Amino acid sequence: MPTILGQNQYGKAENRVVRITRDGATHHIKDLNVSVALSGDMEDVHHSGSNANVLPTDTTKNTVFAFAKEYGIESAEQFGIHLARHFVTSQEPIHRARIRVEEYAWDRIATSGTHQREHGAHSFVRKGQETRLTQVTYDGERWEVVSGLKDLTVLNSTDSEFHGFVKDRYTTLKETRDRVLATSIAARWRFNWTDDAQPMPDWETSYERTRQHLLQAFAETYSLSLQQTMYRMGAQIIEHREEMDEVRFSLPNSHHFQVDLEPFGLDNDGADGAVYFAADRPYGLIEATILRDGCEALIPADLTNL
Ligand SMILES: O=c1[nH]c(=O)c2[nH]c(=O)[nH]c2[nH]1
């Protein structure tokens, strides 16, 4: 049966490119998800398998990261236009390039006074609301209220190190004195209000203050590990919110790998900042319960069972 090749395109989808520029102590972040789709004279590769016209999808990925470093990311549109023009004008067989860009927006974490100068400059919370959660249980006598949140995404573009860890024959991770620390906070906190005879907490104020403690502790902790930052977040809540006895966290370590651009003659360590590959998986998963001394751990270890 005779067949013909219809519409076709190819490229690398969902390149998670993060560019952090440093304006002295003030950092700026551009966070994009870039998908490249190319089409043109691609009859041969489909019919005979000849790759003579095929610019590898791997190359399109490298181009995204190299362009982010070399030319910066002014806007999603400007970046897309630059890439599309490059593929169509530099490769004869490619007649059409479609670049799709999603941009994730970030706000600076508001901390107080000198902290704002020290940490507000490199601590970010992703725009868009987190999901607020609660679970209320009552047996006719006692109340258990466990509240929390998920998908509160935060990032420190400096003041994070990771070194001095165990090394065995499978360890390849390099020690680092300056890395990006990012996570999407999932947390639950248990109230010690259990009885109608006790004064009821102000749930709205409690939530707002707890959220602020989470953000502040994240921004203000000079981090030697995500475990340490997590503990500080929990401790700050327990220390400041007397209505709670227990906080449980599940924190993905959202790895940002500095891209090796040396093969393209680019120094990705320059004073003008760096380009990172934001990996979505696998991710480190750091979990713990932080308790008021003398209190019992009652929040299930598996947050999804709440
Ligand atoms: O903060 C971290 N904690 C770890 O336990 C760990 N493990 C790892 O590979 N990177 C990191 N980072």
The ligand as an SDF file (V2000), in Angstrom:
LIG
                    3D

 12 13  0  0  0  0  0  0  0  0999 V2000
   20.7500   18.9790   51.3980 O   0  0  0  0  0  0  0  0  0  0  0  0
   21.0530   17.8590   50.9670 C   0  0  0  0  0  0  0  0  0  0  0  0
   20.8810   16.7580   51.7520 N   0  0  0  0  0  0  0  0  0  0  0  0
   21.2050   15.5010   51.3410 C   0  0  0  0  0  0  0  0  0  0  0  0
   21.0440   14.5120   52.1070 O   0  0  0  0  0  0  0  0  0  0  0  0
   21.7210   15.3650   50.0450 C   0  0  0  0  0  0  0  0  0  0  0  0
   22.1350   14.2830   49.3210 N   0  0  0  0  0  0  0  0  0  0  0  0
   22.5280   14.7490   48.1150 C   0  0  0  0  0  0  0  0  0  0  0  0
   22.9610   14.0350   47.1850 O   0  0  0  0  0  0  0  0  0  0  0  0
   22.3870   16.0990   48.0480 N   0  0  0  0  0  0  0  0  0  0  0  0
   21.8910   16.5120   49.2410 C   0  0  0  0  0  0  0  0  0  0  0  0
   21.5490   17.7260   49.7120 N   0  0  0  0  0  0  0  0  0  0  0  0
  1  2  2  0
  2  3  1  0
  2 12  1  0
  3  4  1  0
  4  5  2  0
  4  6  1  0
  6  7  1  0
  6 11  2  0
  7  8  1  0
  8  9  2  0
  8 10  1  0
 10 11  1  0
 11 12  1  0
M  END
$$$$
